[in-house]
Amino acid sequence: MKRSFHGGFEEVVLLVLAACREEAYGVLIWKMLQQQTSRRITISAVHAPLYRLVEKGYRSSQQGVATAERGGRRKRFFLLTALGNKALLEILAMRQQLWQAMPDGKLQLIGQ
């Protein structure tokens, strides 16, 4: 099976999308990213990985209904696809294997 590679930020965006407890849309994802990473991120920086995730088939989207609150504009809601779910599980498995492969005491040596 061919594995797809993900950038670190793209992986975090995918994780945030999976972690959303409500319907995920751009501003919500952007706020969660800033909260989880403690970094200032522009909303436009979030769009690039979101588009790459579409190209890879890891997410889809659908338009919400227009609301007066948004001046008649509609929100675009993002959904994790089965392929995106599978990619997250592969990332988790790979990271767990690497952590488990680390020799005992290795982190103490690195931190000194």
Backbone as a printed PyTorch tensor [residue, N CA C, xyz], in Angstrom:
tensor([[[  0.8380,  -1.1880,   0.0000],
         [  0.0000,   0.0000,   0.0000],
         [  0.8770,   1.2430,   0.0000]],

        [[  0.5600,   2.1700,  -0.8580],
         [  1.2940,   3.4210,  -0.9330],
         [  0.8810,   4.3140,   0.2380]],

        [[  1.8520,   4.8480,   0.9430],
         [  1.5670,   5.7390,   2.0600],
         [  1.7090,   7.1700,   1.5940]],

        [[  0.8510,   7.9850,   2.1040],
         [  0.9140,   9.3980,   1.7850],
         [  1.6550,  10.1110,   2.9070]],

        [[  2.4530,  11.0920,   2.5540],
         [  3.1840,  11.8360,   3.5600],
         [  2.4520,  13.1310,   3.8600]],

        [[  2.5460,  13.5310,   5.0950],
         [  1.8430,  14.7110,   5.5590],
         [  2.8460,  15.6570,   6.1990]],

        [[  2.6350,  16.9370,   5.9550],
         [  3.4160,  17.9280,   6.6710],
         [  2.9160,  17.9940,   8.0990]],

        [[  3.7490,  18.4890,   8.9860],
         [  3.3740,  18.5630,  10.3920],
         [  2.1390,  19.4090,  10.6120]],

        [[  2.0720,  20.5740,   9.9680],
         [  0.9210,  21.4470,  10.1430],
         [ -0.3320,  20.8260,   9.5460]],

        [[ -0.1630,  20.1670,   8.4210],
         [ -1.2900,  19.4750,   7.7870],
         [ -1.8360,  18.3840,   8.7110]],

        [[ -0.9470,  17.6900,   9.3700],
         [ -1.3700,  16.6530,  10.3160],
         [ -2.1460,  17.2720,  11.4760]],

        [[ -1.6700,  18.3990,  11.9860],
         [ -2.3620,  19.0580,  13.0990],
         [ -3.7440,  19.5420,  12.6520]],

        [[ -3.8470,  20.0760,  11.4500],
         [ -5.1490,  20.5100,  10.9280],
         [ -6.0920,  19.3080,  10.8310]],

        [[ -5.5820,  18.1920,  10.3590],
         [ -6.3970,  16.9800,  10.2600],
         [ -6.8490,  16.5210,  11.6490]],

        [[ -5.9530,  16.5970,  12.6370],
         [ -6.3080,  16.2230,  14.0040],
         [ -7.3660,  17.1550,  14.5800]],

        [[ -7.2210,  18.4470,  14.3290],
         [ -8.2140,  19.4050,  14.8190],
         [ -9.5640,  19.1250,  14.1770]],

        [[ -9.5540,  18.8500,  12.9020],
         [-10.8040,  18.5210,  12.2100],
         [-11.4680,  17.3030,  12.8560]],

        [[-10.6750,  16.3020,  13.1950],
         [-11.2140,  15.0980,  13.8360],
         [-11.6680,  15.3810,  15.2610]],

        [[-11.0280,  16.3270,  15.9220],
         [-11.3330,  16.6090,  17.3280],
         [-12.5370,  17.5210,  17.5200]],

        [[-12.9940,  18.1560,  16.4730],
         [-14.1270,  19.0860,  16.6020],
         [-15.3660,  18.3380,  17.0910]],

        [[-15.9700,  18.8560,  18.1340],
         [-17.1690,  18.2310,  18.6940],
         [-18.4420,  18.7840,  18.0490]],

        [[-18.2950,  19.8560,  17.3310],
         [-19.4220,  20.4180,  16.5960],
         [-19.0240,  20.4910,  15.1260]],

        [[-19.9330,  20.9250,  14.2930],
         [-19.6140,  20.9970,  12.8740],
         [-18.4300,  21.9350,  12.6650]],

        [[-17.4360,  21.4520,  11.9640],
         [-16.1940,  22.2000,  11.7800],
         [-16.3010,  23.1460,  10.5960]],

        [[-15.9820,  24.3870,  10.8230],
         [-15.8990,  25.3620,   9.7330],
         [-14.6170,  26.1610,   9.9420]],

        [[-14.2500,  26.9660,   8.9740],
         [-12.9450,  27.6110,   8.9510],
         [-12.5530,  28.3390,  10.2230]],

        [[-13.4190,  29.2070,  10.7190],
         [-13.0660,  30.0000,  11.8960],
         [-12.9030,  29.1110,  13.1320]],

        [[-13.7600,  28.1200,  13.2760],
         [-13.6540,  27.2050,  14.4130],
         [-12.3260,  26.4500,  14.3670]],

        [[-11.9640,  25.9320,  13.1900],
         [-10.7030,  25.2050,  13.0320],
         [ -9.5380,  26.1360,  13.3370]],

        [[ -9.5900,  27.3350,  12.8420],
         [ -8.5310,  28.3350,  13.0640],
         [ -8.3680,  28.6270,  14.5650]],

        [[ -9.4790,  28.8410,  15.2550],
         [ -9.4130,  29.1160,  16.7000],
         [ -8.8730,  27.9150,  17.4660]],

        [[ -9.3160,  26.7180,  17.1130],
         [ -8.8260,  25.5210,  17.8070],
         [ -7.3420,  25.3110,  17.5640]],

        [[ -6.8860,  25.5950,  16.3480],
         [ -5.4590,  25.4600,  16.0410],
         [ -4.6260,  26.3900,  16.9060]],

        [[ -5.0720,  27.6200,  17.0220],
         [ -4.3300,  28.5750,  17.8440],
         [ -4.3350,  28.1550,  19.3120]],

        [[ -5.4800,  27.6850,  19.7650],
         [ -5.6050,  27.2590,  21.1600],
         [ -4.7200,  26.0380,  21.4370]],

        [[ -4.7390,  25.0680,  20.5470],
         [ -3.9950,  23.8330,  20.7770],
         [ -2.4950,  23.9930,  20.5810]],

        [[ -2.0820,  24.8930,  19.7070],
         [ -0.6550,  25.0600,  19.4380],
         [ -0.0390,  26.2360,  20.1820]],

        [[ -0.8910,  27.0720,  20.7810],
         [ -0.4190,  28.2940,  21.4540],
         [  0.3940,  29.1660,  20.5010]],

        [[ -0.0060,  29.1680,  19.2510],
         [  0.6700,  29.9880,  18.2360],
         [ -0.3420,  30.8880,  17.5670]],

        [[  0.1220,  32.0420,  17.1260],
         [ -0.7360,  32.9250,  16.3320],
         [ -0.6560,  32.4480,  14.8880]],

        [[ -1.7780,  32.1810,  14.3280],
         [ -1.8640,  31.6400,  12.9700],
         [ -2.8790,  32.4780,  12.2160]],

        [[ -2.5550,  32.8500,  10.9950],
         [ -3.5380,  33.5780,  10.1940],
         [ -4.5550,  32.5840,   9.6390]],

        [[ -5.7540,  33.0660,   9.4440],
         [ -6.7890,  32.1610,   8.9210],
         [ -6.4360,  31.6920,   7.5100]],

        [[ -5.7430,  32.5350,   6.7660],
         [ -5.3640,  32.1150,   5.4140],
         [ -4.3480,  30.9780,   5.4500]],

        [[ -3.5540,  30.8990,   6.5260],
         [ -2.5890,  29.7990,   6.6530],
         [ -3.2930,  28.4660,   6.8720]],

        [[ -4.5270,  28.5210,   7.3250],
         [ -5.3000,  27.2990,   7.5630],
         [ -5.8920,  26.7670,   6.2600]],

        [[ -6.1720,  27.6670,   5.3400],
         [ -6.8160,  27.2420,   4.0970],
         [ -5.9250,  26.3560,   3.2290]],

        [[ -4.6290,  26.6390,   3.1770],
         [ -3.7410,  25.8420,   2.3110],
         [ -3.7620,  24.3620,   2.6970]],

        [[ -3.5510,  24.0160,   3.9730],
         [ -3.6350,  22.5770,   4.2980],
         [ -5.0320,  22.0060,   4.1200]],

        [[ -6.0600,  22.8350,   4.3280],
         [ -7.4220,  22.3270,   4.1080],
         [ -7.6230,  21.9410,   2.6430]],

        [[ -7.0820,  22.7340,   1.7250],
         [ -7.2030,  22.3930,   0.3080],
         [ -6.3880,  21.1450,  -0.0330]],

        [[ -5.1830,  21.0290,   0.5770],
         [ -4.3700,  19.8270,   0.3170],
         [ -5.0800,  18.5710,   0.8310]],

        [[ -5.7890,  18.7090,   1.9450],
         [ -6.5160,  17.5570,   2.4890],
         [ -7.6410,  17.1190,   1.5620]],

        [[ -8.2180,  18.0590,   0.8350],
         [ -9.2240,  17.6990,  -0.1800],
         [ -8.5660,  16.9290,  -1.3110]],

        [[ -7.4130,  17.4450,  -1.7820],
         [ -6.7060,  16.7790,  -2.8870],
         [ -6.3480,  15.3410,  -2.5260]],

        [[ -6.0490,  15.1010,  -1.2590],
         [ -5.6840,  13.7550,  -0.8170],
         [ -6.9060,  12.8980,  -0.4950]],

        [[ -8.0760,  13.5140,  -0.5100],
         [ -9.3010,  12.7770,  -0.2170],
         [ -9.5470,  12.5860,   1.2680]],

        [[ -8.8830,  13.3840,   2.1060],
         [ -8.9970,  13.2220,   3.5610],
         [-10.1430,  14.0220,   4.1640]],

        [[-10.6530,  14.9410,   3.4270],
         [-11.7960,  15.6940,   3.9390],
         [-12.6900,  16.0850,   2.7790]],

        [[-13.9500,  16.3300,   3.1300],
         [-14.9010,  16.8570,   2.1660],
         [-15.5330,  18.0760,   2.8100]],

        [[-16.4470,  18.7090,   2.1090],
         [-17.1090,  19.8710,   2.6960],
         [-18.5140,  19.9810,   2.1380]],

        [[-19.3060,  20.7230,   2.8510],
         [-20.6590,  21.0140,   2.3850],
         [-21.0440,  22.4020,   2.8650]],

        [[-21.8740,  23.0560,   2.0910],
         [-22.3340,  24.3940,   2.4380],
         [-23.4590,  24.3160,   3.4600]],

        [[-23.4090,  25.2050,   4.4500],
         [-24.5050,  25.3320,   5.3980],
         [-25.5520,  26.2720,   4.8280]],

        [[-26.5240,  26.5980,   5.6370],
         [-27.5740,  27.5180,   5.1950],
         [-27.1260,  28.9550,   5.4400]],

        [[-27.6390,  29.8560,   4.6370],
         [-27.3380,  31.2780,   4.8060],
         [-28.0090,  31.7840,   6.0730]],

        [[-27.2870,  32.6130,   6.8240],
         [-27.8600,  33.1650,   8.0610],
         [-27.7350,  34.6810,   8.0400]],

        [[-28.6780,  35.3320,   8.7300],
         [-28.6330,  36.7890,   8.8480],
         [-27.4090,  37.2130,   9.6560]],

        [[-27.0250,  36.3700,  10.6300],
         [-25.8560,  36.6440,  11.4650],
         [-24.6070,  36.8590,  10.6130]],

        [[-24.5320,  36.1580,   9.5080],
         [-23.3580,  36.2550,   8.6230],
         [-23.6670,  37.0920,   7.3900]],

        [[-24.6670,  37.9410,   7.4780],
         [-25.0030,  38.8180,   6.3680],
         [-25.4940,  38.0590,   5.1480]],

        [[-26.1500,  36.9400,   5.3750],
         [-26.6840,  36.1540,   4.2690],
         [-25.6860,  35.1800,   3.6710]],

        [[-24.4650,  35.1520,   4.2250],
         [-23.4690,  34.2100,   3.7010],
         [-23.6380,  32.8550,   4.3800]],

        [[-23.1530,  31.8410,   3.6970],
         [-23.2440,  30.4880,   4.2410],
         [-21.8690,  30.0460,   4.7350]],

        [[-21.8680,  29.2120,   5.7490],
         [-20.6220,  28.6180,   6.2280],
         [-20.3380,  27.3670,   5.4200]],

        [[-19.0680,  27.0820,   5.2540],
         [-18.6620,  25.8150,   4.6390],
         [-18.1970,  24.8980,   5.7680]],

        [[-18.8510,  23.7780,   5.8990],
         [-18.5180,  22.8240,   6.9510],
         [-17.6050,  21.7340,   6.3860]],

        [[-16.5960,  21.3880,   7.1640],
         [-15.6060,  20.4070,   6.7320],
         [-15.8340,  19.0830,   7.4470]],

        [[-15.7010,  18.0170,   6.7000],
         [-15.9410,  16.6740,   7.2180],
         [-14.7280,  15.7960,   6.9620]],

        [[-14.3970,  14.9880,   7.9380],
         [-13.3180,  14.0140,   7.7870],
         [-13.8620,  12.8320,   6.9990]],

        [[-13.1490,  12.4050,   5.9730],
         [-13.5890,  11.2610,   5.1770],
         [-13.0510,   9.9660,   5.7890]],

        [[-13.5150,   8.8520,   5.2910],
         [-13.0070,   7.5510,   5.7570],
         [-11.5090,   7.4470,   5.4760]],

        [[-11.0700,   7.9790,   4.3380],
         [ -9.6460,   7.9550,   4.0060],
         [ -8.8530,   8.8310,   4.9760]],

        [[ -9.4110,   9.9800,   5.3580],
         [ -8.7520,  10.8420,   6.3450],
         [ -8.6820,  10.1680,   7.6970]],

        [[ -9.7400,   9.4780,   8.0680],
         [ -9.7560,   8.7240,   9.3200],
         [ -8.6610,   7.6620,   9.3100]],

        [[ -8.5500,   6.9590,   8.1910],
         [ -7.5390,   5.9120,   8.0570],
         [ -6.1310,   6.5160,   8.1390]],

        [[ -5.9390,   7.6730,   7.5150],
         [ -4.6310,   8.3330,   7.5560],
         [ -4.2520,   8.6950,   8.9850]],

        [[ -5.2180,   9.1910,   9.7610],
         [ -4.9300,   9.5290,  11.1620],
         [ -4.5370,   8.2880,  11.9610]],

        [[ -5.2190,   7.1920,  11.7270],
         [ -4.8880,   5.9580,  12.4450],
         [ -3.4910,   5.4600,  12.0650]],

        [[ -3.1110,   5.6280,  10.7900],
         [ -1.7640,   5.2400,  10.3560],
         [ -0.7080,   6.1400,  10.9970]],

        [[ -0.9910,   7.4200,  11.0850],
         [ -0.0630,   8.3470,  11.7250],
         [  0.1150,   7.9730,  13.1950]],

        [[ -0.9950,   7.6980,  13.8690],
         [ -0.9440,   7.3070,  15.2750],
         [ -0.1070,   6.0390,  15.4560]],

        [[ -0.3500,   5.0280,  14.6170],
         [  0.3880,   3.7650,  14.7260],
         [  1.8770,   3.9750,  14.4960]],

        [[  2.2280,   4.7700,  13.4880],
         [  3.6270,   5.0250,  13.1940],
         [  4.3080,   5.7470,  14.3520]],

        [[  3.6350,   6.7330,  14.9190],
         [  4.2330,   7.4850,  16.0410],
         [  4.3740,   6.5960,  17.2750]],

        [[  3.3830,   5.7500,  17.5350],
         [  3.4800,   4.8400,  18.6740],
         [  4.6440,   3.8670,  18.4980]],

        [[  4.8440,   3.3680,  17.2680],
         [  5.9650,   2.4590,  17.0080],
         [  7.2900,   3.1550,  17.2710]],

        [[  7.4040,   4.4000,  16.8440],
         [  8.6470,   5.1300,  17.0550],
         [  8.9060,   5.3890,  18.5400]],

        [[  7.8560,   5.7600,  19.2710],
         [  8.0160,   6.0000,  20.7120],
         [  8.4170,   4.7100,  21.4240]],

        [[  7.7900,   3.6050,  21.0190],
         [  8.1000,   2.3320,  21.6660],
         [  9.4860,   1.8330,  21.2880]],

        [[  9.9840,   2.2250,  20.1190],
         [ 11.3100,   1.7990,  19.6800],
         [ 12.4250,   2.5810,  20.3590]],

        [[ 12.0850,   3.6680,  20.9950],
         [ 13.1000,   4.5170,  21.6110],
         [ 13.7390,   3.7960,  22.8020]],

        [[ 15.0530,   3.7000,  22.8130],
         [ 15.7280,   3.0230,  23.9340],
         [ 15.4400,   3.7190,  25.2600]],

        [[ 15.3550,   2.8950,  26.3160],
         [ 15.1370,   3.4540,  27.6540],
         [ 16.2270,   4.4690,  27.9750]],

        [[ 15.8470,   5.5530,  28.5650],
         [ 16.8060,   6.5710,  28.9780],
         [ 17.2330,   7.5200,  27.8780]],

        [[ 16.7990,   7.3000,  26.6540],
         [ 17.2200,   8.1350,  25.5210],
         [ 16.8190,   9.6000,  25.7250]],

        [[ 15.6170,   9.8320,  26.2000],
         [ 15.1740,  11.2130,  26.3710],
         [ 15.9560,  11.9220,  27.4660]],

        [[ 16.3470,  11.2030,  28.4810],
         [ 17.1430,  11.8270,  29.5310],
         [ 18.4950,  12.2560,  28.9720]],

        [[ 19.0810,  11.4530,  28.0850],
         [ 20.3780,  11.7990,  27.5000],
         [ 20.2530,  13.0120,  26.5870]],

        [[ 19.1450,  13.0730,  25.8420],
         [ 18.9540,  14.1940,  24.9280],
         [ 18.7260,  15.4830,  25.7020]],

        [[ 18.0210,  15.4060,  26.8120],
         [ 17.6640,  16.5930,  27.5700],
         [ 18.7950,  17.1510,  28.4200]],

        [[ 19.9170,  16.4590,  28.5470],
         [ 21.0100,  16.9480,  29.4090],
         [ 21.8830,  17.9440,  28.7070]]])
